[in-house]
Amino acid sequence: MDDSLSLDAKLLAESGAGDNAAPLSVSEISGTLKRVVEDRFGYVRIKGEISGYKRAASGHVYLALKDDKAVLDGVMWKGNAGRLPFQPEDGIEVVVSGKLTTYPGRSKYQVVIDKMELAGEGALMQLFEKLKAKLQAEGLFDQDRKRAIPFLPKTIGVVTSPTGSVIRDILHRLADRCPSHVIVWPVLVQGQGASKQIAGAINGFSNMQTDSGMTKPDLVMVARGGGSIEDLWSFNEEEVVRAIADCSIPVISAVGHETDTTLSDFAADLRAPTPTAAAEMAVPVRAEWLASLSESKARMGRSMQRSFATASERLEAQRRLMPELTDLLRPHQQRLDELSDGMKYAMGQNVAQARSRFSASEGALRPAILSQRLEAAKSRLERLDLPVALVKRPLDDARRRLDSLWRLAQQVSPDGPLKRGYARISSLDGTFVGSRKAAISAGAVNLHFQDGEVGAQITEEAVAKPQQSAKKTRPKPDKVKKPADDRQQDLF
């Protein structure tokens, strides 16, 4: 063993030569530091963002002031806290006035705040609001996207830290209410890389295949205990919020305490104030459920028994009011006997009358008489043989009358005179024009000739006739031939 090493490293502490400083205790050095800090920083003004704000039952306020590089604990006693003009919240940037001191019990320094003023919106809260507005505009927080939580999920997936008290509280509450199969996907719930793990776990549950040998959850819970806004910030990351909104399984968000709010709460199908409350919302109380079923079964049995008893009483009452079957049948039996006797008598009378009519007709139905009647009918039929001339004469008369009517129809037809050079006038809608007034009213007319139609425009003044060089002799009208039939008269 090295002698020089053995001289420097001794088992017992000893004062060396010329060493007059006795060793200080932890309390002494802590007190010295406290006095130095308070003397050096007796009054300070600090600007920072509030995080982890908490008002104790005593009325004192505990919080932390932070910026992007450091965190400073702070405390505000009850008297000063009661005079605050506003309600502090996490994420608010403030300017505080007070003095620095140390807390020997934890070897920490802190600021004792006497006065607090608003300095502007905190960076984290500003980022929170901006991301919230962006995702809300995309519709990720709309109510119509929310799905109903299954009444009794067989399998529940939990995304949380496997070592914290959250998972123990959830499993304990589920065991008390209704034991369920739980699949835990362990993740970091704060710090670097936590948001990536949380989003990956949610997507893993959502994309789980049923043929992989594992049961796909019917419900997913995203859970974490309480903390400051920076501790819960992983659940405000965009990738986590989108994973919850796109999950194919209903999601319950149980992040932080009742007063904590994250963007995951807005995207989830149901928000629980605490992880324990999430377990209570996920499943019903098995004992209460079974008791309710038993009570419903018993009530149904009692209701059926009352219904049967009431129906039996009503049936018995109706039976007493109904007459006996024999009493109902006796009048009908008596009526049947009367009709039966009348039928026998009537049938006898009908048979007697039929026999009488048959006897009266029996003499006329003998074969000799029938043969005589048949021969007489044949003779009358032979005498009815008419000559052809008698049948043809009415047909010739009808044909001549038809020819006369056809010639008459041709003579009175309005298009008959067209063959002799006349024209028929009609308006544009086909109405006959037979006067000057009607022609002027129509304006435009059609002239119908034997070989076609032409249009004409009517004017009120007549066209002047050209002078004739010599008077033309008027042709003699043709003689009208008389029709072949003397009965046809000339209409003209």
TORMIDO-326177 format. One line per 4 residues: for each residue x, y, z of C-alpha. Coordinates in Angstrom, 2 decimals, always signed. Layout:
TORMIDO-326177
X/Y/Z ~ ...
//
This chain:
TORMIDO-326177
+0.00/+0.00/+0.00 ~ +1.22/+3.48/-0.94 ~ +2.42/+5.35/+2.22 ~ +1.62/+8.79/+0.81
-1.98/+7.70/+0.14 ~ -2.29/+6.35/+3.63 ~ -1.15/+9.66/+5.13 ~ -3.78/+11.73/+3.18
-6.74/+9.40/+3.64 ~ -7.43/+8.88/+7.31 ~ -10.23/+7.13/+9.02 ~ -10.71/+9.77/+11.73
-10.91/+13.54/+11.22 ~ -8.07/+15.41/+12.96 ~ -7.09/+19.05/+13.15 ~ -3.86/+19.74/+11.39
-1.04/+22.02/+12.44 ~ -2.06/+25.70/+12.21 ~ -5.69/+24.80/+11.45 ~ -7.78/+26.99/+13.79
-11.13/+26.70/+11.85 ~ -13.43/+24.18/+13.36 ~ -15.75/+22.34/+10.87 ~ -19.20/+23.95/+10.43
-22.41/+22.03/+10.80 ~ -24.96/+21.84/+8.01 ~ -27.29/+24.16/+9.94 ~ -24.49/+26.68/+10.47
-23.50/+26.83/+6.82 ~ -27.16/+26.99/+5.80 ~ -27.76/+29.86/+8.19 ~ -24.69/+31.67/+6.94
-25.85/+31.31/+3.34 ~ -29.30/+32.56/+4.32 ~ -27.89/+35.70/+5.91 ~ -25.59/+36.38/+2.98
-28.39/+35.98/+0.42 ~ -30.86/+38.11/+2.36 ~ -28.28/+40.85/+2.96 ~ -27.16/+40.86/-0.66
-30.62/+40.62/-2.24 ~ -32.82/+42.38/+0.29 ~ -35.02/+43.85/-2.44 ~ -35.40/+42.50/-5.99
-37.83/+42.81/-8.90 ~ -38.16/+39.67/-11.00 ~ -40.03/+39.08/-14.25 ~ -41.14/+35.57/-15.03
-43.98/+33.22/-15.88 ~ -46.08/+31.62/-13.16 ~ -45.97/+27.85/-13.00 ~ -47.36/+25.43/-10.45
-49.52/+28.06/-8.72 ~ -51.10/+26.71/-5.53 ~ -52.96/+28.37/-2.66 ~ -52.63/+26.38/+0.54
-55.39/+25.97/+3.11 ~ -53.51/+28.43/+5.32 ~ -53.93/+31.12/+2.66 ~ -50.26/+31.22/+1.67
-49.45/+31.03/-2.07 ~ -46.70/+28.83/-3.50 ~ -45.52/+29.05/-7.09 ~ -42.53/+29.07/-9.39
-41.28/+31.81/-11.69 ~ -39.56/+30.65/-14.85 ~ -38.21/+31.71/-18.17 ~ -36.70/+29.67/-20.96
-33.49/+28.90/-18.99 ~ -34.20/+28.82/-15.25 ~ -36.84/+28.30/-12.56 ~ -37.12/+30.17/-9.25
-39.44/+29.09/-6.45 ~ -41.53/+31.72/-4.76 ~ -43.84/+32.13/-1.78 ~ -46.37/+34.84/-0.92
-47.68/+35.02/+2.61 ~ -51.39/+35.19/+3.39 ~ -51.55/+38.94/+4.12 ~ -49.99/+39.98/+0.81
-51.88/+37.27/-1.12 ~ -55.18/+38.66/+0.13 ~ -54.39/+42.05/-1.37 ~ -53.76/+40.76/-4.92
-55.86/+42.69/-7.48 ~ -56.21/+39.62/-9.75 ~ -56.34/+35.86/-9.59 ~ -52.95/+34.40/-10.59
-52.95/+31.45/-12.96 ~ -50.31/+29.28/-14.53 ~ -48.86/+30.72/-17.71 ~ -49.35/+34.39/-16.76
-46.20/+36.49/-17.01 ~ -45.80/+38.73/-13.96 ~ -43.33/+41.09/-12.27 ~ -42.86/+40.40/-8.57
-41.14/+42.46/-5.88 ~ -39.64/+40.99/-2.73 ~ -36.45/+39.56/-1.29 ~ -34.44/+36.40/-1.84
-33.99/+33.91/+0.94 ~ -33.08/+30.29/+1.36 ~ -35.02/+27.29/+2.64 ~ -32.51/+25.25/+4.61
-34.81/+22.25/+4.89 ~ -34.35/+21.56/+1.16 ~ -31.19/+23.50/+0.39 ~ -33.16/+25.72/-2.00
-33.38/+29.42/-2.48 ~ -36.63/+31.23/-3.16 ~ -38.16/+34.66/-3.43 ~ -40.56/+35.93/-0.77
-43.05/+38.00/-2.78 ~ -44.49/+41.18/-1.34 ~ -46.08/+42.56/-4.51 ~ -47.20/+40.99/-7.81
-48.13/+42.79/-11.04 ~ -49.16/+41.58/-14.48 ~ -46.40/+41.69/-17.11 ~ -48.15/+40.07/-20.09
-49.30/+36.72/-21.36 ~ -46.91/+33.88/-20.74 ~ -45.13/+32.21/-23.64 ~ -46.45/+28.75/-22.84
-50.03/+29.88/-22.47 ~ -49.75/+31.93/-25.62 ~ -48.52/+28.85/-27.46 ~ -51.34/+26.90/-25.86
-53.99/+29.31/-27.09 ~ -52.54/+29.49/-30.59 ~ -52.40/+25.71/-30.97 ~ -55.90/+25.41/-29.51
-57.30/+27.92/-32.02 ~ -55.57/+26.13/-34.91 ~ -56.87/+22.67/-34.02 ~ -60.32/+24.00/-33.19
-60.52/+25.62/-36.64 ~ -59.76/+22.21/-38.16 ~ -62.75/+20.73/-36.30 ~ -60.78/+18.42/-34.00
-62.75/+19.61/-30.96 ~ -66.25/+19.52/-32.54 ~ -68.97/+17.80/-30.54 ~ -70.18/+15.79/-33.52
-66.83/+13.97/-33.51 ~ -67.38/+12.72/-29.97 ~ -68.25/+9.04/-29.65 ~ -70.18/+7.32/-26.89
-68.17/+5.44/-24.29 ~ -69.06/+1.69/-24.26 ~ -71.20/+0.73/-21.29 ~ -69.16/-2.32/-20.28
-65.82/-2.54/-22.14 ~ -64.25/-5.98/-22.08 ~ -60.71/-4.67/-22.57 ~ -59.33/-1.26/-21.54
-56.06/+0.17/-22.83 ~ -54.22/+2.59/-20.54 ~ -51.48/+4.94/-21.77 ~ -49.51/+6.13/-18.72
-46.34/+5.68/-16.73 ~ -46.05/+2.14/-15.36 ~ -44.31/+3.24/-12.14 ~ -46.52/+6.10/-10.94
-49.47/+6.04/-8.62 ~ -51.86/+6.72/-11.50 ~ -51.91/+3.18/-12.84 ~ -52.32/+1.77/-9.32
-55.28/+4.06/-8.68 ~ -56.90/+3.06/-11.98 ~ -56.42/-0.68/-11.42 ~ -57.66/-0.42/-7.84
-60.78/+1.50/-8.86 ~ -61.54/-0.92/-11.71 ~ -61.13/-3.89/-9.36 ~ -63.55/-2.31/-6.88
-66.20/-1.42/-9.44 ~ -66.05/-4.06/-12.18 ~ -62.94/-6.18/-12.81 ~ -61.83/-5.70/-16.41
-58.98/-6.83/-18.63 ~ -56.44/-3.96/-18.75 ~ -53.57/-3.50/-21.21 ~ -50.97/-0.94/-20.06
-48.81/+0.75/-22.69 ~ -45.91/+2.23/-20.66 ~ -44.76/+5.71/-21.71 ~ -42.98/+8.77/-20.36
-45.53/+11.34/-19.22 ~ -43.20/+14.37/-19.09 ~ -39.84/+15.46/-20.34 ~ -38.04/+15.02/-23.61
-39.55/+12.40/-25.93 ~ -42.71/+11.97/-23.84 ~ -45.09/+13.33/-26.49 ~ -43.69/+10.98/-29.14
-44.16/+7.96/-26.89 ~ -47.70/+8.99/-25.92 ~ -48.75/+9.53/-29.55 ~ -47.12/+6.23/-30.56
-49.00/+4.34/-27.83 ~ -52.37/+5.81/-28.86 ~ -51.71/+4.99/-32.53 ~ -50.57/+1.51/-31.50
-53.86/+0.80/-29.77 ~ -55.81/+2.31/-32.67 ~ -54.01/+0.21/-35.33 ~ -53.87/-3.01/-33.33
-54.89/-5.99/-35.44 ~ -57.23/-8.60/-33.97 ~ -55.26/-11.42/-35.62 ~ -52.06/-10.42/-33.79
-52.95/-12.57/-30.79 ~ -53.82/-9.59/-28.59 ~ -57.29/-8.32/-27.84 ~ -57.96/-4.86/-29.25
-59.23/-2.55/-26.49 ~ -62.81/-1.31/-26.49 ~ -61.72/+1.85/-24.66 ~ -58.45/+3.81/-24.28
-57.55/+5.97/-21.27 ~ -54.74/+8.55/-21.47 ~ -53.79/+9.26/-17.85 ~ -51.31/+11.28/-15.81
-51.21/+12.78/-12.34 ~ -51.27/+16.48/-11.53 ~ -48.44/+18.93/-12.06 ~ -47.50/+22.30/-13.41
-48.25/+23.36/-16.92 ~ -44.75/+22.44/-18.05 ~ -45.13/+19.02/-16.47 ~ -48.35/+18.47/-18.42
-47.11/+20.09/-21.62 ~ -46.57/+16.75/-23.38 ~ -50.35/+16.37/-23.53 ~ -50.60/+19.75/-25.29
-48.30/+18.71/-28.13 ~ -49.94/+18.66/-31.55 ~ -48.94/+15.07/-32.34 ~ -50.62/+13.79/-29.17
-53.81/+15.78/-29.78 ~ -54.05/+14.55/-33.38 ~ -53.43/+10.95/-32.31 ~ -56.35/+11.17/-29.84
-58.64/+12.77/-32.44 ~ -57.78/+10.14/-35.09 ~ -57.98/+7.14/-32.75 ~ -60.44/+4.48/-33.94
-61.29/+3.63/-30.30 ~ -63.18/+5.94/-27.90 ~ -60.71/+7.83/-25.68 ~ -61.02/+9.16/-22.12
-58.55/+11.91/-21.18 ~ -57.54/+11.84/-17.50 ~ -54.59/+14.23/-17.35 ~ -53.84/+16.15/-14.16
-56.30/+17.24/-11.52 ~ -59.73/+18.74/-11.93 ~ -58.37/+22.26/-12.40 ~ -55.80/+21.20/-15.02
-56.81/+21.55/-18.66 ~ -54.89/+20.27/-21.67 ~ -55.63/+20.13/-25.37 ~ -55.96/+16.37/-25.02
-59.09/+17.00/-22.95 ~ -60.71/+18.86/-25.87 ~ -59.83/+16.19/-28.44 ~ -60.90/+13.18/-26.33
-64.38/+11.72/-26.47 ~ -64.72/+12.19/-22.69 ~ -62.73/+14.24/-20.21 ~ -62.27/+12.94/-16.66
-61.22/+15.29/-13.84 ~ -58.78/+12.70/-12.40 ~ -57.45/+9.26/-13.38 ~ -59.55/+7.71/-10.61
-62.65/+9.39/-12.00 ~ -61.74/+8.05/-15.45 ~ -61.88/+4.50/-14.08 ~ -65.28/+5.25/-12.54
-66.56/+6.59/-15.87 ~ -65.19/+3.62/-17.81 ~ -67.13/+0.83/-16.06 ~ -70.28/+0.54/-13.97
-70.31/-0.84/-10.42 ~ -70.68/-4.57/-10.93 ~ -72.41/-5.17/-7.62 ~ -74.88/-2.35/-8.22
-75.47/-3.57/-11.75 ~ -76.16/-7.13/-10.60 ~ -78.38/-5.82/-7.80 ~ -80.27/-3.70/-10.30
-80.73/-6.71/-12.56 ~ -81.94/-8.82/-9.65 ~ -84.35/-6.11/-8.58 ~ -85.64/-5.75/-12.14
-86.08/-9.51/-12.38 ~ -87.98/-9.61/-9.10 ~ -90.16/-6.64/-10.12 ~ -90.91/-8.31/-13.43
-91.91/-11.53/-11.63 ~ -94.15/-9.67/-9.23 ~ -95.70/-7.71/-12.08 ~ -96.43/-10.89/-14.01
-97.99/-12.51/-10.95 ~ -100.21/-9.47/-10.38 ~ -101.20/-9.48/-14.04 ~ -102.07/-13.17/-13.92
-104.08/-12.74/-10.73 ~ -105.97/-9.74/-12.12 ~ -106.69/-11.56/-15.38 ~ -107.93/-14.63/-13.49
-110.27/-12.50/-11.39 ~ -111.68/-10.76/-14.46 ~ -112.15/-14.07/-16.26 ~ -113.98/-15.54/-13.30
-116.23/-12.47/-13.09 ~ -117.06/-12.69/-16.79 ~ -117.71/-16.42/-16.49 ~ -120.31/-15.79/-13.78
-122.11/-13.26/-15.96 ~ -122.23/-15.56/-19.01 ~ -125.31/-17.86/-19.37 ~ -125.06/-21.62/-19.54
-124.40/-23.16/-22.94 ~ -127.56/-25.26/-22.81 ~ -129.65/-22.13/-22.13 ~ -128.21/-20.53/-25.26
-128.89/-23.57/-27.45 ~ -132.44/-24.43/-26.36 ~ -134.25/-21.65/-28.34 ~ -132.32/-22.56/-31.43
-133.05/-26.25/-30.99 ~ -136.77/-25.46/-30.68 ~ -136.64/-23.31/-33.80 ~ -134.79/-26.08/-35.62
-137.52/-28.60/-34.73 ~ -140.21/-26.22/-36.03 ~ -138.37/-25.63/-39.30 ~ -137.78/-29.36/-39.71
-141.51/-30.12/-39.38 ~ -142.42/-27.32/-41.79 ~ -139.88/-28.54/-44.31 ~ -141.37/-32.02/-44.34
-144.86/-30.63/-44.97 ~ -143.67/-28.25/-47.67 ~ -141.74/-30.93/-49.49 ~ -144.84/-33.14/-49.54
-146.92/-30.29/-50.99 ~ -144.32/-29.54/-53.68 ~ -144.15/-33.17/-54.73 ~ -147.93/-33.38/-54.99
-148.13/-30.22/-57.13 ~ -145.35/-31.45/-59.40 ~ -147.12/-34.74/-59.92 ~ -150.31/-32.88/-60.81
-148.57/-30.72/-63.42 ~ -146.81/-33.71/-64.87 ~ -150.07/-35.63/-65.19 ~ -151.63/-32.66/-67.04
-148.74/-32.50/-69.50 ~ -148.30/-36.22/-69.89 ~ -150.83/-36.49/-72.76 ~ -149.08/-33.80/-74.86
-145.70/-35.46/-74.57 ~ -146.59/-38.65/-76.37 ~ -144.27/-39.56/-79.33 ~ -147.04/-39.45/-81.95
-148.01/-35.85/-81.07 ~ -144.37/-34.71/-81.05 ~ -143.81/-36.24/-84.50 ~ -146.83/-34.38/-85.94
-145.54/-31.06/-84.58 ~ -142.09/-31.71/-86.12 ~ -143.58/-32.42/-89.58 ~ -145.68/-29.25/-89.44
-142.58/-27.17/-88.60 ~ -140.70/-28.67/-91.55 ~ -143.54/-27.75/-93.92 ~ -143.56/-24.16/-92.75
-139.80/-23.95/-93.23 ~ -140.01/-25.18/-96.83 ~ -142.64/-22.60/-97.67 ~ -140.30/-19.81/-96.49
-137.87/-20.28/-99.49 ~ -137.65/-16.68/-100.98 ~ -136.50/-15.84/-104.56 ~ -133.17/-13.98/-105.06
-134.82/-10.96/-106.66 ~ -136.66/-10.12/-103.48 ~ -133.35/-9.96/-101.57 ~ -131.39/-8.07/-104.30
-133.92/-5.26/-104.88 ~ -133.42/-3.52/-101.46 ~ -129.67/-3.61/-102.00 ~ -129.91/-1.85/-105.38
-132.17/+0.84/-103.92 ~ -129.70/+1.49/-101.10 ~ -126.80/+1.75/-103.57 ~ -128.61/+4.35/-105.70
-129.39/+6.47/-102.63 ~ -125.71/+6.36/-101.59 ~ -124.54/+7.56/-105.02 ~ -126.97/+10.48/-104.92
-125.72/+11.54/-101.50 ~ -122.10/+11.43/-102.70 ~ -122.82/+13.67/-105.67 ~ -124.64/+16.09/-103.40
-121.64/+16.18/-101.02 ~ -119.31/+17.02/-103.91 ~ -121.52/+19.88/-105.06 ~ -121.77/+21.52/-101.62
-118.05/+21.06/-100.77 ~ -116.25/+24.48/-100.23 ~ -113.34/+23.28/-102.39 ~ -115.59/+22.34/-105.29
-115.66/+25.86/-106.89 ~ -111.84/+26.00/-106.79 ~ -111.76/+23.86/-109.93 ~ -113.66/+26.61/-111.73
-111.10/+29.34/-110.89 ~ -112.44/+30.55/-107.55 ~ -110.32/+30.94/-104.39 ~ -111.17/+30.36/-100.73
-109.90/+32.86/-98.11 ~ -108.89/+31.97/-94.55 ~ -107.05/+33.73/-91.73 ~ -103.62/+32.58/-90.57
-105.19/+30.38/-87.86 ~ -107.40/+28.62/-90.45 ~ -110.68/+30.50/-89.77 ~ -112.91/+31.09/-92.82
-113.00/+34.73/-93.99 ~ -116.30/+35.53/-95.72 ~ -116.62/+39.34/-95.51 ~ -114.65/+42.54/-96.11
-114.71/+43.41/-92.40 ~ -113.34/+40.00/-91.45 ~ -110.59/+40.31/-94.07 ~ -109.51/+43.77/-92.84
-109.54/+42.50/-89.23 ~ -107.37/+39.51/-90.15 ~ -104.78/+41.67/-91.99 ~ -102.81/+38.76/-93.43
-104.74/+35.89/-95.08 ~ -104.14/+32.73/-97.06 ~ -105.69/+32.20/-100.51 ~ -106.55/+28.57/-101.28
-106.50/+27.62/-104.99 ~ -106.98/+24.29/-106.67 ~ -103.21/+23.72/-106.96 ~ -102.07/+25.20/-103.62
-102.03/+28.17/-101.24 ~ -100.53/+31.69/-101.32 ~ -100.38/+34.45/-98.73 ~ -101.80/+37.95/-99.16
-101.81/+41.22/-97.21 ~ -105.21/+42.97/-96.91 ~ -105.57/+46.74/-97.38 ~ -108.74/+48.82/-96.95
-108.47/+50.45/-100.39 ~ -109.34/+48.44/-103.46 ~ -106.82/+48.13/-106.31 ~ -107.80/+50.18/-109.41
-108.97/+48.13/-112.39 ~ -107.01/+48.55/-115.67 ~ -108.99/+50.06/-118.63 ~ -110.17/+47.49/-121.14
-109.74/+48.19/-124.89 ~ -112.80/+46.32/-125.88 ~ -115.71/+44.92/-124.05 ~ -115.41/+41.24/-123.79
-118.39/+39.13/-124.38 ~ -119.55/+37.27/-121.39 ~ -119.31/+33.52/-121.92 ~ -122.46/+31.62/-121.79
-122.77/+29.36/-118.84 ~ -122.69/+25.68/-119.46 ~ -125.92/+23.93/-119.38 ~ -126.47/+22.00/-116.21
-127.11/+18.40/-116.91 ~ -129.85/+16.76/-115.01 ~ -128.83/+13.85/-112.82 ~ -129.62/+10.38/-113.95
-131.81/+9.83/-110.95 ~ -135.05/+11.83/-111.20 ~ -135.21/+12.06/-107.44 ~ -131.91/+14.08/-107.21
-132.56/+17.89/-107.43 ~ -130.01/+20.54/-108.53 ~ -128.91/+22.76/-105.66 ~ -127.76/+25.64/-107.94
//
